[in-house]
Amino acid sequence: MIQRITSSKNSIIKEIKSLKLRKNREELGLFFIEGLRMAEEAIKENARIVRVLMSDRFAEGEAADNIIKWSDKNGCQTIVVPDSLFEEISDTKTPQGILMVAETRFYEIDEILGSTNYLLIMDSIQDPGNLGTMIRTADAAGFTGMIISKGCVDVYNPKVLRSTMGSIFRMPLCFTDKLENVLENIKLKGIRVYASHLSAKESCYEINMTNNIAIIIGNEANGISNEILPYADKLIKIPMYGRTESLNASIAAGILMFECVRQRMANGLP
């Protein structure tokens, strides 16, 4: 059933707008996504959607029909608002007129681990675009999970979400405020931990990156923290023949993850 709301003072509208702030997302356990593609990805991946918001213009179009039918079938609240109110709520410059509120989801580390593990560990990544791109790339590379440290930007930040292009609904994420404990746990389970580091002597092309590995990517400005570095079994680097000294964090992560893919393919591994 569709509910129409026209006032920005409505409690539901206030709650949705409040989700632009991290503290409110964490307190309520909710976040919102925008755009038709993200909405379709959320539906396809069975995200825990609790509310659908549409502008008048979007609700009148063909794309709205399937979403409204899905919402009715799944017991979600569907709200239609004036175009001007939707623009006020939206976090984008040119909103498409479709927004979904969903429950946040974090996994415990034991929920992520399986018989074969490819993990990406984020140590205080601050740039939303970098983190979102790494989530998307990890999804593309077939990584089985990501571990997010307390010092990272919020994975449910709207800019992070847009950068994931829907991969946020497929990639298992483990958030921890005690990264050292998680690293100890995975090492006890036989997972080799590699740290991307400029002082490394071996390149990623010289080591075995197949089966049960975890790659640590450090902060964009300061690299991997001194507290975390000792947990690495090996420091690795990406060889560079040009004059630049380092790569963007998400680019470096992508190269390392797809070296894993290359080695898996070369060894006939899935």
N, C-alpha and C positions, 0 to 999 in steps of 0.2 A: 504494500500500500504506500502511495506517495504522499508525503507531507510537504506542504508549502510553508516556507518561512521567509518573511520580508524584512525583519528587523535585525540589525547588527547587535542589539542588546539581548537577543534570545540566548538562553543559557547554553544551548547546543552549539550555536555559532561562536560564542565566547570560548567554549572548550576547544573547538577545532582551531581557532586562531591562537590559542595558548600553546598549541603543539609546535609552534615555530621555535619555542625555547626548549633547550635540552632538559632543564630541570623539570619542566612540566611533562615532557615525554617520559622521563624516568619515573616521575611520581605516579603518572596515570597508566604507564605501560602501554601507551598508544603513540602512533605516529600517523602522518598522512602522506599519500602519494598523489601525484597529479599527472594528467595526460592519459589519452586513450590507450597508448601502448602499454604503459605501466599498469593501467587498470586491467587490461586483457591478460597481462602476465600474472598479475595477482590472482585472477580467477583461475587461470590455467594451472597454477602451482598450488592451488588450494590454500592461499594465504588466509589468515584468520581476520576477515573483513567484518567490521561491526557496523559500518555506516557508509552510505554512498551519497555524495553531494553533487548535484548538477546545476548548471546555469539554465535559465530559460531557453537560451539559444541551443545549447547542446541537447536538452530534453526534447526539443522539437525535431531533431535530426534522426536519421536511420540508425546511427551507431548506438543510440540510447536504448533502443528496443530490447536488444539481447541482454544488456546490463540490467535493465529493469526486471526482465523475466528471471534472470539469475538471482537478483536480489530478493525478489518475492519468494522464489523457491527455497532460498537459503535463510530466510527469516531476517534479512538485513533491513535496516531502516534506510529508506530512500527519501532524500530531501531535495526539493527544487527551490532555488533562490533566484532573485533578479540578477541579471548579468552584472550590474554595478556592485552588488553585494558579493558575488563570487570573486570579482576582481579585487575587492577589499580583503578577502580571505586568502586569496592565492599568493604563492611565493614566487610566481614567475611573471615576467613582463608581459607575455602574450598568452594568457591562460586559455586552454582548450575547452574549459567548462566542465571537466569531469575530475572529481577528487574522491579518494577513498580513505577512510580511517581504518587502520588495522592495529592488531595487537603486536607489540614487539615480541621477538623470540630470540632467546639465547640458549645455547646448549651447554650442558656440563661436558667436561673433556671426555669422560668415559662414554658419553653418548656419541661422540664423534669418532672415536677410535674403533677400527675394525681389523680385519686380517691384513689388509694392505692400507698404508697410510701415506698420504702426501699432504703435508700441512704447511701453511704459510703463517708466520708469526709476526705480528705488527708491534714494534717497540716504539711507542710514542709518535706515531704518524699524525701529523697535524693538518695537512692540507686535505680538504674534503674531496677535491678532484682526484688526488692521488689514491686515497683510500677506496673511493668508489671504483676507480679504474682497476685497482688490484683485485677487488672482489669480482669484477667482471672477468678479468684475465684468469683468475684462479678457477672460475667456473668453466671457462673455455679450455683450460689446460687439464681439466679433470681432477683438480685437487679435491681432496676429501673433506677439508675443513680449514678454517682460519681461526687463529687465536688473537684476540684483541686486548692489548694491555690497557690499564687504567688511564695512561697518559695520552691515548689516541683521541682524535676527534670522534664525536658520536657517529656511529654507523647509520643512525636514523636521521641525521642532518639532511635537510632537503637536497643540498648540493651533492652529498654523497649518494643519496638515493638516485638522483638523475644520472649520475655517472655510472651506476651499476647497470643501467638499462634492463632492469628486471632480474638480474642475477642475485639480488638481495634475497629473493624468494627461494633460491635453489642452493645457495652456499651455506652450509652449517657454520654458525659463528659462535665461538666461545669467548665470553668476556671475562676477564680476570683482573682483580686488583693485586694479585700475588703471582706475577708471571714466573718468578723463580720456582714456586711450588709446582706449577704446571709443567715447567721444563724438567724438573726432577722426575715427575710422574711419567712423562713420555719417554725419557731416557731409560727408566727402569723397564719399560715395555719394549726396549730394543729399537727405538726410533733414533736414527742418527740426526744430530742437530748441526746444521751448517749455518754459518753467519757470513753475510755479505760484508766484506771489509776491505778497505783500500790497502791495508798492510799485509794482506794475505799473500802467500808465496805460490799457491796453487790456483789455477784457473778452474772455472766450473766445467771446462771441457776435459779436465784431467782426472776427475774423480767420479766415482760411481754414484749416480743420482737416481738409481732405480730402487723402488720398494722401500717403504718405511723410512721416510726422510722428513725433516722439518727445516724450513729455510727462514732465518730471521732477517727482517728488513728493519733498519733503524730509522730514527728521526731524520728528517730532511736536512736539518742544519748540523746536528751533533752526532749523527750516526747511532750505532748501538750503544746503549748505556753501559757504563763500567760494571754495574751490578749484574748485568745479563750476559756480557761477553764470556765470562768463564764457563758458562754452561754449554758453549759451542764445542762440539767434537772436532770441528775443523773450520778454519777461516778460508773463505773462497773469494775469488775476484773475477770480474769480467775483463778480459784483456782488451786494452784500447790502444790503437795504433796512431790515433790523432793526438792533438795537443791538449784536449780537455782532460781534466783530472777525475771527473766524476760524472755520473748520470743521474737524471731525475729518478726518484725512488720508485715510481711506478714502472718506468722503463726498465730499470735494473731488475725489478721483481719479475717483469714479463719475460726478460731474456733468460733468467734462471729457471723459471717455471717451464718455459718451452724447451730448454735444454733437457729437463726431465722428460718431456714428451718425446724429444728426439731419441734419447737413450732407451726409453720404453719401447718405441717403435723398432729400434735397431735390435732389441733383444726379444722381440715378439711378445711383449707384455701388453696387457690391456690398458 
